[in-house]
Amino acid sequence: MVTHMKTTIEIADVLLLRAKERAREKHITLRSLIEESLAATLDQPVPATQVEPVTFRGNGLSREFEGASWDKIRDAIYR
């Protein structure tokens, strides 16, 4: 049994106009177009994300933070 939930979303005006035009071209409702598009997107595998490490050339921590706890370093960052 398929049930439907009513919801509200905000999308860019230009995107909505394009979607309405595509629905008219396909002779389907806007709702059908959105459901088909969302289903197609959700059926695609989620790509694995790769994080590139960030490194800096330098001499390590400044003297103020040599041997400091992470709490001390974090507190300084948010000061």
N, C-alpha and C positions, 0 to 999 in steps of 0.2 A: 504494500500500500504506500503510495507516494503522498506525502503531505506537503503543504506549502506554508511558508512563514512570510508574513508581510514585513518588509523592512524599508528603511530609507537610507539612501546613500547620496553623497555629494560627488559629482564628477564635473569636469570642465565642460563648459557649454559647447565648445568646439567638438569635443569627443562625443557628447550626446547627439549633436547634429549629425555627425558621421555615422553613429550607430543607427539612428533613425533612418538615414538614407540607405544604409546597407540592408536593414530589415525590409524596407520597401522593395529594394532590388531583388531580395530573396523571397518576397511575398510571404513573410512571416512576421509575427509580432515582435516588438522590441524585447518583450520578456523572453521569448524563445531565443532570440539572438544572444541576449545576455546569458541565459542559462547554457546554451551551446558553447559559447566562448569561454565561460567560466569552467565548464566541465572539461573542455579540451585543455585548458591551462592546467587544471588540477591533475589531469591524467599524465602530464609530462613529469618525468623524474626531476627531483630537485638536484641541481648540480652541486657537486661537492665544492665547498669553498676552500680556497687555499689562502692562507695568510702569509704575506711576505714579511719576513723578519725585518725589523728596523734596527739598524746599527749606526753608531756614531763613532767617528774617529776622535779619540781623545785620550785622556789619561785616567779614565774611570771617575769615581765619585770625587767631589771636592773634599777637602780636608774636613769641612764641617759635617759631612755625612759618612766619612769612612767609619765602618763598624756600627753605623746607626741602625736602629730597628726600622722595619718597614713603616711602623706607626709614625715615627719621627719624620721620615721622608715624605709620607703621604700628607701629614699635617702641614709640612712646608709647601707642598704643591698647592694646597687649598688656601694658603694664607694670602 
